[in-house]
């Protein structure tokens, strides 16, 4: 199993602290996909902004289709979603 060094929540500095706080507010915790980006807080922040723009704002796909596509891609990638 691969191991990626991660920044624990209690050691996070801005902007990573903002990403972690938003994740906790939104989902009640910090998803592993966010934790693996933690060594570069600006990249994590940018990635989360892109995710929110695609998945959580109105666009051509309905919310249910967005979630369905995310689940299918995760399954194909043998990834828990």
Beta strands, then each sheet from edge to edge (+ up, - down):
end
